[in-house]
Amino acid sequence: MSRKIGTSARSRMPNNAHAGKSKPRPKQVTPKSAARRKTSAENPAQAIVRPPPPGEGKRGEHGYLAYLLRQAQGATRLAMERSLAGLGVTTPQFVVLTMLRAYPGLSGADLARVAMLTPQTVGVIIRNLERDGAIQKTPHPVHGRVLQWTLTARGAALLERCRRHAQAIERRLAAGLSTGAQRLIRRWLAGIAADL
C-alpha cells in the first residue's frame, strides 16, 4: 500500500478519533540527550565554537602553512577584486592582461598555464576582452590554426589603470618588510610553486 509522504497513522484516523487527544505525547528522554541538554544549559559557550579571526590561533602563527597560504591568497584576491571592480575588470582578466603584456603572442593554452586558470575560463576571458577591444588575435606564423593574443592600445591603457590599483595592494603586502625579507619571501613562494 502506498502512502503519501508526510502522512502518519494518526493523520489518517477519522476526525472523531482525535477527540479527547489534544495533548501531545511527551518526548522520550534518553540519558544521552539529558546529559547533552544539561551540558549546554550549564555552559552555553560549549554549544557553539567560533573560529578565531584571521591572524589569531590556528589562523595565525600557529596554523598550518598550507592553510595560511590559502588564507593570505583569499584575502589578497578579495582586496584585488574590490579594487578592480570600479574599472569593470575581474582579477582573472587582470591576470590575463598582465601575462599578455609580459609575454605577447601567447596562445589560449599558454595563457591558461601561466595564469593558473582553466582553459574554459581563459576562453571566456579572451572572448570578453576581444569583444571589448582590449586584445587581438593573429594566427601563429608556423602553426596557422594556433591563435596568438596581444594587447591592443586600449588593452594597454586599461592594464595601466589596473596596475595602479594592484601596486597599491602590493605596497600594503610589503609594508614593514625589509628588502632582504621581501627577497626571502619571494624566493620561498617561487620555490613552493616550482617544487610541489
Buried (B, 14 or more C-beta within 10 A) or exposed (E): EEEEEEEEEEEEEEEEEEEEEEEEEEEEEEEEEEEEEEEEEEEEEEEEEEEEEBEEEEBEEEBEEEEBEEBEEEEBEEBBBEBBEEBEBBBBBBBBBBBBBEEEEBBBEBBBEBBEBEEEBBBEBBEBBBEBEBBBEEEEEEEEEEBBBBBBEBBBEBBEEBBEBBEEBEEEBEEEEEEEEEEEEEEEEEEEEEEE
